[in-house]
Amino acid sequence: MIYTAARTTRPEGPSTLKRHSSNRRSETGGKSVTGAAFWALMDRWGVADTDALRLIGGPPLTAKGTRPRFRLTGGQVSVFQQLRTIDRLYSDALGGDIRTWLTDRSEAHFRGGRSALAHMIAAPEGVADVLHLVARQAFRRSVSAAGDGPAVERPDATAKSTGAGRRKR
């Protein structure tokens, strides 16, 4: 993003720097993102080209089998933003190798023992599910790292099912 010295004022608040972004508005009025930004993320994750294109519902590989040039628009931009958030949360809060985690089936967090990548590709809400999982893991790690936070009690499952602990009326 490039910031210029030009200032604009919003009716509801103080002046802000005017931003010029490499993201252009598409014909529908929404933002679009370059394919290069998408491919950079997929390369960092080590995702195969065909799987990467399936993640965003993108175009197929070219006739020569190379990556197509395209801009992400509409729902693809939303999916890409979620993928970037997963990347940031995982690298900042969880550390480790995201490439390994994405393809690891030993921690089978999803139905059928699918890896995170397989779930993102197969399920309509797969990317959102993985984002939720990573955010939850990052939160748990931050709470356990704090150590001095208030203890959180979990309700006893047996008390709930047997009626123990219920207040009498």
C-alpha positions in Angstrom: 0.0 0.0 0.0 1.3 3.5 -0.8 0.4 6.4 1.4 0.5 9.9 0.0 0.7 13.2 1.8 -2.8 14.2 0.6 -5.2 14.3 3.5 -8.9 13.8 3.4 -11.4 14.3 6.2 -14.2 12.0 7.0 -17.5 13.6 8.1 -17.5 11.5 11.3 -13.9 11.9 12.4 -10.4 13.4 12.1 -8.4 13.6 8.9 -6.7 10.4 7.7 -4.1 9.7 5.1 -5.4 8.9 1.7 -4.5 5.4 0.6 -3.7 4.2 -2.9 -3.8 0.5 -3.0 -2.7 -2.0 -5.6 -6.1 -3.6 -5.1 -8.5 -2.2 -7.6 -12.2 -2.1 -7.6 -13.8 -4.8 -9.8 -16.7 -4.2 -12.2 -19.1 -5.1 -9.4 -17.7 -2.4 -7.1 -15.9 -4.8 -4.8 -12.2 -5.1 -4.2 -10.0 -7.4 -6.2 -6.6 -8.9 -5.4 -3.8 -9.9 -7.8 -3.1 -13.5 -8.4 0.5 -12.8 -7.6 -0.4 -12.2 -3.9 -2.4 -15.4 -3.9 0.4 -17.4 -5.4 2.9 -16.0 -3.0 0.9 -17.4 -0.1 0.3 -20.7 -1.8 4.1 -21.0 -2.4 4.9 -20.3 1.2 2.4 -23.0 2.2 3.7 -25.4 -0.4 0.2 -26.0 -1.8 0.0 -27.7 -5.3 -1.3 -25.4 -8.0 -4.4 -27.4 -8.7 -5.3 -27.6 -5.0 -4.7 -23.8 -4.7 -7.0 -23.1 -7.5 -9.7 -25.3 -6.0 -9.4 -23.4 -2.7 -10.6 -20.2 -4.3 -12.8 -21.7 -7.0 -10.4 -20.2 -9.5 -9.7 -20.9 -13.2 -8.0 -24.2 -14.3 -4.4 -24.4 -15.2 -3.5 -23.2 -18.6 -3.3 -25.6 -21.6 0.4 -25.8 -21.0 -0.2 -26.7 -17.4 1.1 -23.4 -16.0 -0.5 -21.1 -13.5 -3.2 -18.8 -15.0 -2.9 -15.0 -14.6 -6.0 -13.7 -12.9 -7.4 -11.3 -10.3 -9.4 -12.6 -7.3 -12.8 -10.9 -7.1 -15.9 -11.1 -5.0 -16.0 -14.3 -2.8 -12.5 -15.2 -3.9 -11.2 -12.0 -2.1 -13.0 -13.1 1.0 -11.5 -16.5 1.0 -8.0 -15.1 0.3 -8.4 -12.7 3.3 -9.3 -15.7 5.5 -6.3 -17.6 4.2 -4.0 -14.7 5.0 -5.5 -14.5 8.5 -4.9 -18.2 9.0 -1.3 -17.6 7.9 -0.8 -14.7 10.3 -2.4 -16.4 13.3 -0.5 -19.6 12.8 2.9 -17.9 12.3 2.5 -15.3 15.0 0.7 -17.2 17.7 1.4 -20.9 17.1 4.7 -20.9 15.4 5.9 -24.2 13.8 5.8 -25.2 10.2 2.4 -24.4 8.7 3.2 -26.6 5.7 3.4 -29.6 8.0 0.3 -28.7 9.9 -1.8 -28.1 6.8 -1.2 -31.7 5.5 -0.9 -33.5 8.9 -3.7 -36.0 9.4 -2.5 -37.2 12.8 -4.4 -34.4 14.5 -7.5 -35.1 12.5 -9.6 -32.1 13.6 -12.1 -32.7 10.8 -14.5 -35.4 9.8 -13.1 -38.3 8.0 -9.6 -37.7 9.4 -9.0 -35.0 6.8 -6.0 -32.7 7.0 -6.7 -28.9 7.3 -5.9 -28.4 3.6 -8.1 -31.3 2.5 -10.9 -29.9 4.6 -10.5 -26.4 3.2 -10.7 -27.8 -0.3 -13.6 -30.3 0.2 -16.0 -28.5 2.5 -18.0 -25.4 1.4 -17.2 -23.7 4.7 -13.8 -25.4 5.1 -11.6 -22.2 5.1 -13.8 -20.6 7.8 -13.7 -23.9 9.8 -9.9 -23.9 9.7 -9.7 -20.2 10.5 -11.9 -20.8 13.6 -9.7 -23.8 14.7 -6.5 -21.8 14.3 -8.0 -18.8 16.1 -9.2 -21.0 19.0 -5.8 -22.7 19.3 -4.0 -19.3 19.3 -6.4 -18.0 22.0 -5.8 -21.1 24.1 -2.0 -20.7 23.8 -2.2 -17.0 24.7 -4.3 -17.7 27.8 -2.0 -20.5 28.9 1.1 -18.3 28.3 -0.4 -15.6 30.4 -0.7 -18.0 33.3 -1.9 -15.4 35.8 -5.3 -15.0 34.2 -8.5 -16.1 36.0 -9.2 -19.8 36.1 -12.0 -20.9 33.9 -14.2 -23.7 35.3 -15.7 -26.1 32.9 -19.1 -27.5 33.8 -19.1 -31.2 34.6 -20.7 -33.1 31.8 -22.0 -35.8 34.2 -23.7 -33.2 36.5 -25.5 -31.8 33.5 -26.8 -35.2 32.2 -27.7 -36.6 35.6 -29.3 -33.5 36.9 -26.8 -33.2 39.7 -26.1 -29.6 40.7 -29.4 -28.3 39.5 -31.1 -25.8 41.8 -34.5 -26.9 43.2 -37.4 -24.5 42.8 
